[in-house]
Amino acid sequence: MSGSSLDGLDIAFCEFNLEKGKWAYKINAAKTYYYTEEWKIRLRELPNAAAKEIIRANTEYASLCADFINEFTYENKLSPDLISSHGHTVFHEPAEGFTYQIGDGQVIATNTKTKTICDFRSMDISLGGQGAPLVPIGDELLFAGYEFCLNIGGIANISFRENNKRIAYDICAANQLLNFLSLQLGKPFDKNGYYAQLGKLNTHLFNTLNKDAYFMEKAPKSLSNQYVKNNFIDIVNKSGCSVEDKLYTVSKHIAYQVNESSKRFPKGKILLSGGGAHNSFLTSAIKRECKHEIVIPGSKIIDYKEALIFALMGVLKELGKVNCLASVTGARRDCSGGTEYLGIPPTKQVI
């Protein structure tokens, strides 16, 4: 799994069992392989690159993923049944009918000699859906004991059951904004919200962020990295307050939008995962804003829940079962998304 926060590639070796209609899981090993500065810059700038450079990146990024996977399996003495790869999103424009994640599945499969499943979003897009969020299928099958599942990565998203259906959507920009501001202080991220807590609320910036047209839309809906850059980052850039005040205000904005997404429901438990769960200032702001109980799990779930669920999506695809919910994405029907690539091609010739 590689997300919009651009920190690195999350790899998790997961084991699943289906007993009496219920899924159980184990994360037996997990590690984040951090990107070099060169790769961070390259991934950040790809949406504006020429077509040839994007195609080249698709292959070279897949080779990088395969190298990380081979290192991971060697270190942990693993022999996986299949690889389930999200890739890295370059474009996500469901309103225009397309999405694109780099990381050529055949390159990964060939270089790891392991069947690889990728491109999980395209089928849902072709069915008129948002192609996102995809993680709620795992919330439904693995984490149904929580009333809400909240993930705070580059973009914050939430899922819950309503009217006997799983509903989910992107809430707001999160670590993308916080990390963008931290870089201005020479830090890749604001550890525990240290700099945010030195700031104060800028009411004008807070209100401007919350008035964005995205918050007026009804689910299903999803945020693209381009929308975050062109709208939310632009709003923050135009604010004349200090970086510390911006970090404080953006943190309060995230907490406010989390509460907006959940306040109409009776009190329940919110499972919080993603990089934002490590930010103690941000989690405290959410706890103060929300009436619900915030549950912060162990580090494996915080850091690797999305990788775990994409592994599950690969298993579901392999079994021909639904792995993408129309109730979440707005597609015409549920589907089993993903494309399979064989790691070791057949040796027999067909004439």
Helices and strands as residue ranges (DSSP letters): E 8-19, E 22-34, H 37-45, G 46-48, H 51-75, E 83-84, E 88-93, G 94-96, E 98-102, H 105-112, E 116-118, H 122-126, H 136-142, E 148-152, E 155-162, E 165-173, H 175-183, G 191-193, G 196-198, H 203-210, G 213-216, H 225-227, I 228-233, H 234-238, H 243-262, E 269-273, G 275-278, H 280-289, E 293-295, H 299-318, H 326-329, E 339-341
